[in-house]
Amino acid sequence: MTTAARKFVGRVIHTGPLWRGYQAVSFRRFRPRIDEARARDDLRLHLGSGDRILDGWINVDRRIDRRVLALGLPGGLRRFDDDSARCIYASHFLEHLDYRTDAVAFARECHRILVPGGTLRVVVPGIEKILRAYVAGDDAFFAVQRTMHPDWCTTKLEHLLYALQQDGEHRYGYDFETMAKLLGLGGFTDVRLSDYDASTVPELRVDYRATTGPDGAYLSLYVDATK
């Protein structure tokens, strides 16, 4: 199936009254698990989970999968109560949201949902790293990119733009400064640069994007924000 065809099928499935009804049914089915975790002060939300199912977490995505709480994001987060989650984790999801609208709404909803002292961990492609490699003409860095990108990406600029856009699936790119600004717009004041599996919150050491560059540094950007 082509990219255009997948997008068309996705729009058909994820719009209209059937999708709204499915979200409502899915939330009712997960509600006992949510309430039980909240009663233990251990509600952990894995947002934009895709097919990565984290044990002990409420995995949330726009998937038709009984293991997953089916919600559109960020709008579906309105179903969660204020001050209810202790941890929120989102890996390689935020770049798929429009920066000035949905990404800001996502940050605000996460801040609202977290308990005081709760932490949001965000992982996104490290766009600053690929920009620096492009300017430096780092052939070794782009050799790694070739293992992750389509065969038609043969120039450094094609790899750079694919990392930023991914055939239109990515809506924005982040460095730490821009991510900190976004999370600040969401209400977070304690925003920290992190690294792979290096969160100060043990429960958030669940990273699964571990690709490294030729220097051994991880390619993703890892950020923790505490309410």
C-alpha positions, 0 to 999 in steps of 0.5 A, a space after each residue: 500500500 502506498 503512503 497516500 493510500 495508507 493516509 486515506 484509509 487512516 482518515 476513513 477509519 479515524 473520523 466520524 461517529 464510528 471512531 468517536 464511538 470506538 474511543 468511548 467504548 475503549 475508554 470505558 473498557 480501560 477505566 477500571 485499570 485507570 482507576 485502580 492505578 490512580 488509587 495506587 498513585 501509579 497511573 502511567 500513560 504511554 502516549 502514541 505507543 504504536 505497537 510498543 506495549 509497555 507493561 504496567 502502563 496504559 498504552 494510548 494510540 489511534 490503534 484498533 488493538 485491544 491492548 491499547 486505549 484507542 484515543 486520538 491525541 491530543 484531544 482524547 486526553 480530555 477524558 483523563 482527570 486533573 492531577 491523575 497521572 504520575 508519569 507520562 511517556 511519549 517517544 517519537 510521537 510529538 514530531 507528528 503534531 503541528 507545533 503551534 496548535 496540537 503540540 501546545 495542546 498536548 503539552 498543556 493536557 499533559 501538565 493538567 493530567 500530571 499530579 504535582 511532582 509528576 513527570 512527562 518524558 518526551 523523546 523525539 528525533 534529534 534534529 540539531 544533531 543531524 543539522 550539525 552533521 550536515 554542516 560538518 559534512 559528516 559522512 560517517 553520521 549519514 552512513 548511519 542515516 542510510 540504515 534507517 531511511 528509504 533507498 531514494 535518500 542518497 544525498 545528505 540533504 535528502 537524509 536531513 529533510 527526510 528526518 525532518 519531514 518523513 514524507 509529510 508524516 512529521 509536522 515539526 522538528 526539535 532541538 532542546 531549546 525549542 522543546 523547552 519553549 514548547 513545554 513551557 507554553 504547556 505550563 512546565 517550568 522544570 524542563 531538563 535535557 536527558 539521555 537514553 534511559 537516564 531519566 531521574 525517575 526510575 519508572 521512566 527509564 523505558 526508552 526503546 529508541 537507542 540508535 547511536 551515531 558513529 561517536 556513540 551518542 544517541 541520535 534522539 533528543 530525550 527531555 524530562 519535564 516535571 510539574 
